[in-house]
Amino acid sequence: MPETYESNDFIAQHTPPSAVTRKFRVSAHVPVGKLPRIGPNSAQLDTGCGFDYGRLTALLWPSLDYVQVDAHGAIVTS
């Protein structure tokens, strides 16, 4: 993935963008715990999938819902 991907509605980056924008911001590569941080203007999705205890998180756009799987590929329900 390039360092930044931008569309008319959102910006996706490895790290949280530092510039103020009206677009929805999505970032990863900065661990935030087992649950993603999703707010009205941004989402931080790094939930530790590179570790045995981590989860892989996918953001569903534009609903801002998310799905997760654990390190074994099982869907996380809570």
N, CA, C and O atoms as CSV, one atom per row, in Angstrom:
chain,resi,resn,atom,element,x,y,z
A,1,MET,N,N,0.840,-1.177,0.000
A,1,MET,CA,C,0.000,0.000,0.000
A,1,MET,C,C,0.883,1.236,0.000
A,1,MET,O,O,1.885,1.287,0.713
A,2,PRO,N,N,0.517,2.225,-0.790
A,2,PRO,CA,C,1.273,3.481,-0.728
A,2,PRO,C,C,1.130,4.110,0.656
A,2,PRO,O,O,0.225,3.753,1.410
A,3,GLU,N,N,1.993,5.017,0.981
A,3,GLU,CA,C,1.946,5.695,2.286
A,3,GLU,C,C,0.593,6.356,2.528
A,3,GLU,O,O,0.110,6.391,3.660
A,4,THR,N,N,-0.014,6.876,1.475
A,4,THR,CA,C,-1.314,7.552,1.577
A,4,THR,C,C,-2.197,7.155,0.405
A,4,THR,O,O,-1.741,7.097,-0.737
A,5,TYR,N,N,-3.469,6.880,0.696
A,5,TYR,CA,C,-4.483,6.683,-0.335
A,5,TYR,C,C,-5.581,7.695,-0.051
A,5,TYR,O,O,-6.041,7.808,1.086
A,6,GLU,N,N,-6.006,8.430,-1.071
A,6,GLU,CA,C,-7.005,9.476,-0.867
A,6,GLU,C,C,-8.087,9.389,-1.923
A,6,GLU,O,O,-7.806,9.208,-3.108
A,7,SER,N,N,-9.341,9.522,-1.477
A,7,SER,CA,C,-10.482,9.593,-2.388
A,7,SER,C,C,-11.241,10.884,-2.092
A,7,SER,O,O,-10.768,11.723,-1.326
A,8,ASN,N,N,-12.395,11.040,-2.687
A,8,ASN,CA,C,-13.193,12.234,-2.430
A,8,ASN,C,C,-13.725,12.272,-0.999
A,8,ASN,O,O,-14.003,13.347,-0.467
A,9,ASP,N,N,-13.870,11.079,-0.365
A,9,ASP,CA,C,-14.494,10.999,0.944
A,9,ASP,C,C,-13.547,10.730,2.106
A,9,ASP,O,O,-13.851,11.096,3.241
A,10,PHE,N,N,-12.408,10.100,1.847
A,10,PHE,CA,C,-11.543,9.711,2.962
A,10,PHE,C,C,-10.075,9.688,2.575
A,10,PHE,O,O,-9.706,9.722,1.401
A,11,ILE,N,N,-9.251,9.630,3.622
A,11,ILE,CA,C,-7.801,9.497,3.479
A,11,ILE,C,C,-7.384,8.299,4.316
A,11,ILE,O,O,-7.740,8.211,5.491
A,12,ALA,N,N,-6.637,7.379,3.729
A,12,ALA,CA,C,-6.094,6.233,4.466
A,12,ALA,C,C,-4.579,6.369,4.496
A,12,ALA,O,O,-3.948,6.581,3.461
A,13,GLN,N,N,-3.996,6.245,5.691
A,13,GLN,CA,C,-2.559,6.369,5.867
A,13,GLN,C,C,-2.073,5.358,6.887
A,13,GLN,O,O,-2.857,4.831,7.676
A,14,HIS,N,N,-0.773,5.091,6.867
A,14,HIS,CA,C,-0.175,4.204,7.857
A,14,HIS,C,C,-0.276,4.803,9.251
A,14,HIS,O,O,-0.537,4.080,10.213
A,15,THR,N,N,-0.076,6.095,9.377
A,15,THR,CA,C,-0.150,6.780,10.672
A,15,THR,C,C,-1.236,7.849,10.599
A,15,THR,O,O,-1.590,8.279,9.502
A,16,PRO,N,N,-1.774,8.288,11.733
A,16,PRO,CA,C,-2.814,9.318,11.703
A,16,PRO,C,C,-2.317,10.586,11.012
A,16,PRO,O,O,-1.219,11.057,11.307
A,17,PRO,N,N,-3.110,11.141,10.097
A,17,PRO,CA,C,-2.701,12.370,9.409
A,17,PRO,C,C,-2.568,13.528,10.386
A,17,PRO,O,O,-3.340,13.638,11.339
A,18,SER,N,N,-1.607,14.371,10.151
A,18,SER,CA,C,-1.400,15.522,11.025
A,18,SER,C,C,-2.165,16.753,10.545
A,18,SER,O,O,-2.437,17.657,11.335
A,19,ALA,N,N,-2.512,16.796,9.272
A,19,ALA,CA,C,-3.207,17.961,8.733
A,19,ALA,C,C,-4.710,17.870,9.015
A,19,ALA,O,O,-5.279,16.778,9.035
A,20,VAL,N,N,-5.334,19.002,9.230
A,20,VAL,CA,C,-6.769,19.066,9.435
A,20,VAL,C,C,-7.450,18.952,8.075
A,20,VAL,O,O,-7.041,19.594,7.108
A,21,THR,N,N,-8.488,18.129,8.014
A,21,THR,CA,C,-9.223,17.941,6.770
A,21,THR,C,C,-10.672,17.609,7.086
A,21,THR,O,O,-10.982,17.149,8.184
A,22,ARG,N,N,-11.552,17.839,6.135
A,22,ARG,CA,C,-12.963,17.483,6.301
A,22,ARG,C,C,-13.208,16.020,5.918
A,22,ARG,O,O,-14.288,15.488,6.177
A,23,LYS,N,N,-12.233,15.377,5.315
A,23,LYS,CA,C,-12.373,13.988,4.903
A,23,LYS,C,C,-12.218,13.050,6.093
A,23,LYS,O,O,-11.504,13.353,7.049
A,24,PHE,N,N,-12.899,11.900,6.023
A,24,PHE,CA,C,-12.751,10.886,7.055
A,24,PHE,C,C,-11.339,10.321,6.970
A,24,PHE,O,O,-10.845,10.047,5.876
A,25,ARG,N,N,-10.687,10.144,8.116
A,25,ARG,CA,C,-9.294,9.685,8.149
A,25,ARG,C,C,-9.224,8.274,8.720
A,25,ARG,O,O,-9.804,7.996,9.770
A,26,VAL,N,N,-8.515,7.387,8.030
A,26,VAL,CA,C,-8.312,6.010,8.472
A,26,VAL,C,C,-6.809,5.787,8.594
A,26,VAL,O,O,-6.048,6.151,7.697
A,27,SER,N,N,-6.376,5.179,9.720
A,27,SER,CA,C,-4.955,4.900,9.885
A,27,SER,C,C,-4.756,3.555,10.570
A,27,SER,O,O,-5.660,3.016,11.209
A,28,ALA,N,N,-3.554,3.035,10.417
A,28,ALA,CA,C,-3.141,1.791,11.078
A,28,ALA,C,C,-1.653,1.926,11.377
A,28,ALA,O,O,-1.087,3.002,11.184
A,29,HIS,N,N,-1.022,0.885,11.831
A,29,HIS,CA,C,0.405,0.869,12.171
A,29,HIS,C,C,0.733,1.639,13.442
A,29,HIS,O,O,1.901,1.888,13.739
A,30,VAL,N,N,-0.295,2.015,14.188
A,30,VAL,CA,C,-0.128,2.564,15.530
A,30,VAL,C,C,-1.109,1.775,16.397
A,30,VAL,O,O,-2.300,2.083,16.401
A,31,PRO,N,N,-0.631,0.751,17.141
A,31,PRO,CA,C,-1.545,-0.118,17.892
A,31,PRO,C,C,-2.431,0.646,18.871
A,31,PRO,O,O,-1.976,1.549,19.573
A,32,VAL,N,N,-3.723,0.255,18.900
A,32,VAL,CA,C,-4.689,0.924,19.776
A,32,VAL,C,C,-5.370,-0.045,20.753
A,32,VAL,O,O,-6.263,0.371,21.491
A,33,GLY,N,N,-4.974,-1.316,20.777
A,33,GLY,CA,C,-5.605,-2.300,21.652
A,33,GLY,C,C,-6.420,-3.296,20.847
A,33,GLY,O,O,-6.264,-3.391,19.630
A,34,LYS,N,N,-7.291,-4.041,21.521
A,34,LYS,CA,C,-8.066,-5.081,20.849
A,34,LYS,C,C,-9.220,-4.535,20.023
A,34,LYS,O,O,-9.672,-5.189,19.084
A,35,LEU,N,N,-9.696,-3.354,20.359
A,35,LEU,CA,C,-10.810,-2.752,19.624
A,35,LEU,C,C,-10.338,-1.515,18.887
A,35,LEU,O,O,-9.532,-0.747,19.414
A,36,PRO,N,N,-10.834,-1.311,17.665
A,36,PRO,CA,C,-10.442,-0.110,16.930
A,36,PRO,C,C,-11.046,1.133,17.568
A,36,PRO,O,O,-12.045,1.057,18.283
A,37,ARG,N,N,-10.438,2.255,17.303
A,37,ARG,CA,C,-10.981,3.547,17.740
A,37,ARG,C,C,-11.672,4.164,16.534
A,37,ARG,O,O,-11.017,4.563,15.571
A,38,ILE,N,N,-12.985,4.240,16.588
A,38,ILE,CA,C,-13.759,4.774,15.468
A,38,ILE,C,C,-14.607,5.918,15.986
A,38,ILE,O,O,-15.435,5.750,16.882
A,39,GLY,N,N,-14.384,7.084,15.403
A,39,GLY,CA,C,-15.140,8.270,15.784
A,39,GLY,C,C,-15.839,8.854,14.574
A,39,GLY,O,O,-15.820,8.250,13.501
A,40,PRO,N,N,-16.455,10.017,14.724
A,40,PRO,CA,C,-17.200,10.622,13.616
A,40,PRO,C,C,-16.310,11.124,12.478
A,40,PRO,O,O,-16.784,11.302,11.356
A,41,ASN,N,N,-15.006,11.358,12.763
A,41,ASN,CA,C,-14.112,11.923,11.750
A,41,ASN,C,C,-12.915,11.046,11.410
A,41,ASN,O,O,-12.188,11.329,10.457
A,42,SER,N,N,-12.702,9.967,12.195
A,42,SER,CA,C,-11.508,9.153,11.955
A,42,SER,C,C,-11.645,7.756,12.556
A,42,SER,O,O,-12.502,7.495,13.401
A,43,ALA,N,N,-10.766,6.870,12.087
A,43,ALA,CA,C,-10.693,5.515,12.633
A,43,ALA,C,C,-9.230,5.094,12.698
A,43,ALA,O,O,-8.470,5.299,11.753
A,44,GLN,N,N,-8.846,4.499,13.834
A,44,GLN,CA,C,-7.522,3.905,13.993
A,44,GLN,C,C,-7.760,2.405,14.128
A,44,GLN,O,O,-8.449,1.961,15.047
A,45,LEU,N,N,-7.189,1.625,13.211
A,45,LEU,CA,C,-7.571,0.230,13.073
A,45,LEU,C,C,-6.528,-0.787,13.493
A,45,LEU,O,O,-6.805,-1.984,13.421
A,46,ASP,N,N,-5.350,-0.380,13.925
A,46,ASP,CA,C,-4.322,-1.372,14.267
A,46,ASP,C,C,-4.669,-2.039,15.589
A,46,ASP,O,O,-4.520,-1.442,16.655
A,47,THR,N,N,-5.134,-3.289,15.510
A,47,THR,CA,C,-5.535,-4.041,16.694
A,47,THR,C,C,-4.606,-5.230,16.931
A,47,THR,O,O,-5.017,-6.249,17.487
A,48,GLY,N,N,-3.363,-5.090,16.509
A,48,GLY,CA,C,-2.321,-6.051,16.862
A,48,GLY,C,C,-2.313,-7.352,16.105
A,48,GLY,O,O,-1.921,-8.374,16.667
A,49,CYS,N,N,-2.731,-7.364,14.845
A,49,CYS,CA,C,-2.819,-8.635,14.119
A,49,CYS,C,C,-1.464,-9.320,13.936
A,49,CYS,O,O,-1.429,-10.510,13.624
A,50,GLY,N,N,-0.385,-8.632,14.113
A,50,GLY,CA,C,0.937,-9.240,13.984
A,50,GLY,C,C,1.390,-10.003,15.212
A,50,GLY,O,O,2.471,-10.592,15.211
A,51,PHE,N,N,0.582,-10.000,16.257
A,51,PHE,CA,C,0.917,-10.674,17.513
A,51,PHE,C,C,-0.048,-11.834,17.742
A,51,PHE,O,O,-1.147,-11.837,17.187
A,52,ASP,N,N,0.345,-12.819,18.550
A,52,ASP,CA,C,-0.497,-13.978,18.821
A,52,ASP,C,C,-1.854,-13.604,19.403
A,52,ASP,O,O,-2.850,-14.274,19.133
A,53,TYR,N,N,-1.898,-12.548,20.191
A,53,TYR,CA,C,-3.131,-12.133,20.847
A,53,TYR,C,C,-3.937,-11.139,20.010
A,53,TYR,O,O,-5.056,-10.786,20.382
A,54,GLY,N,N,-3.386,-10.689,18.894
A,54,GLY,CA,C,-3.981,-9.600,18.129
A,54,GLY,C,C,-5.141,-10.009,17.253
A,54,GLY,O,O,-5.449,-11.189,17.086
A,55,ARG,N,N,-5.769,-8.998,16.702
A,55,ARG,CA,C,-6.906,-9.170,15.806
A,55,ARG,C,C,-6.661,-8.396,14.517
A,55,ARG,O,O,-5.992,-7.363,14.516
A,56,LEU,N,N,-7.210,-8.909,13.424
A,56,LEU,CA,C,-7.197,-8.201,12.152
A,56,LEU,C,C,-8.557,-7.524,12.024
A,56,LEU,O,O,-9.595,-8.175,12.140
A,57,THR,N,N,-8.546,-6.231,11.786
A,57,THR,CA,C,-9.777,-5.442,11.758
A,57,THR,C,C,-10.003,-4.855,10.374
A,57,THR,O,O,-9.074,-4.349,9.745
A,58,ALA,N,N,-11.248,-4.927,9.904
A,58,ALA,CA,C,-11.649,-4.312,8.636
A,58,ALA,C,C,-12.776,-3.327,8.901
A,58,ALA,O,O,-13.764,-3.667,9.552
A,59,LEU,N,N,-12.630,-2.121,8.402
A,59,LEU,CA,C,-13.652,-1.092,8.531
A,59,LEU,C,C,-14.598,-1.201,7.339
A,59,LEU,O,O,-14.155,-1.305,6.195
A,60,LEU,N,N,-15.899,-1.175,7.612
A,60,LEU,CA,C,-16.905,-1.229,6.546
A,60,LEU,C,C,-17.355,0.200,6.243
A,60,LEU,O,O,-17.952,0.878,7.079
A,61,TRP,N,N,-17.052,0.629,5.026
A,61,TRP,CA,C,-17.342,2.001,4.617
A,61,TRP,C,C,-18.604,2.007,3.791
A,61,TRP,O,O,-18.739,1.136,2.932
A,62,PRO,N,N,-19.526,2.903,3.975
A,62,PRO,CA,C,-19.490,4.085,4.830
A,62,PRO,C,C,-20.186,3.907,6.186
A,62,PRO,O,O,-20.346,4.880,6.922
A,63,SER,N,N,-20.600,2.688,6.524
A,63,SER,CA,C,-21.356,2.486,7.766
A,63,SER,C,C,-20.528,2.698,9.035
A,63,SER,O,O,-21.091,2.971,10.095
A,64,LEU,N,N,-19.206,2.576,8.941
A,64,LEU,CA,C,-18.271,2.657,10.066
A,64,LEU,C,C,-18.415,1.482,11.037
A,64,LEU,O,O,-17.923,1.540,12.163
A,65,ASP,N,N,-19.089,0.424,10.597
A,65,ASP,CA,C,-19.081,-0.828,11.350
A,65,ASP,C,C,-17.729,-1.477,11.090
A,65,ASP,O,O,-16.984,-1.027,10.219
A,66,TYR,N,N,-17.408,-2.523,11.832
A,66,TYR,CA,C,-16.157,-3.228,11.596
A,66,TYR,C,C,-16.333,-4.709,11.869
A,66,TYR,O,O,-17.242,-5.116,12.591
A,67,VAL,N,N,-15.461,-5.504,11.289
A,67,VAL,CA,C,-15.396,-6.941,11.555
A,67,VAL,C,C,-13.967,-7.267,11.950
A,67,VAL,O,O,-13.024,-6.598,11.527
A,68,GLN,N,N,-13.817,-8.318,12.777
A,68,GLN,CA,C,-12.489,-8.728,13.231
A,68,GLN,C,C,-12.362,-10.244,13.177
A,68,GLN,O,O,-13.339,-10.977,13.333
A,69,VAL,N,N,-11.125,-10.694,12.949
A,69,VAL,CA,C,-10.780,-12.102,13.114
A,69,VAL,C,C,-9.593,-12.174,14.063
A,69,VAL,O,O,-8.787,-11.248,14.147
A,70,ASP,N,N,-9.502,-13.312,14.788
A,70,ASP,CA,C,-8.375,-13.482,15.703
A,70,ASP,C,C,-7.180,-14.067,14.962
A,70,ASP,O,O,-7.219,-14.214,13.740
A,71,ALA,N,N,-6.134,-14.395,15.682
A,71,ALA,CA,C,-4.896,-14.877,15.077
A,71,ALA,C,C,-5.062,-16.203,14.354
A,71,ALA,O,O,-4.201,-16.592,13.566
A,72,HIS,N,N,-6.182,-16.912,14.620
A,72,HIS,CA,C,-6.441,-18.205,13.969
A,72,HIS,C,C,-7.454,-18.072,12.836
A,72,HIS,O,O,-7.807,-19.065,12.202
A,73,GLY,N,N,-7.922,-16.852,12.579
A,73,GLY,CA,C,-8.876,-16.611,11.504
A,73,GLY,C,C,-10.325,-16.736,11.912
A,73,GLY,O,O,-11.212,-16.634,11.065
A,74,ALA,N,N,-10.590,-16.954,13.196
A,74,ALA,CA,C,-11.966,-17.058,13.682
A,74,ALA,C,C,-12.567,-15.673,13.854
A,74,ALA,O,O,-11.906,-14.761,14.352
A,75,ILE,N,N,-13.813,-15.515,13.446
A,75,ILE,CA,C,-14.486,-14.238,13.592
A,75,ILE,C,C,-14.680,-13.921,15.070
A,75,ILE,O,O,-15.121,-14.768,15.847
A,76,VAL,N,N,-14.343,-12.688,15.444
A,76,VAL,CA,C,-14.505,-12.211,16.823
A,76,VAL,C,C,-15.885,-11.587,16.929
A,76,VAL,O,O,-16.234,-10.713,16.135
A,77,THR,N,N,-16.676,-12.029,17.904
A,77,THR,CA,C,-18.049,-11.531,18.019
A,77,THR,C,C,-18.233,-10.519,19.137
A,77,THR,O,O,-19.297,-9.909,19.241
A,78,SER,N,N,-17.234,-10.329,19.967
A,78,SER,CA,C,-17.399,-9.332,21.029
A,78,SER,C,C,-16.110,-8.588,21.268
A,78,SER,O,O,-16.055,-7.708,22.127
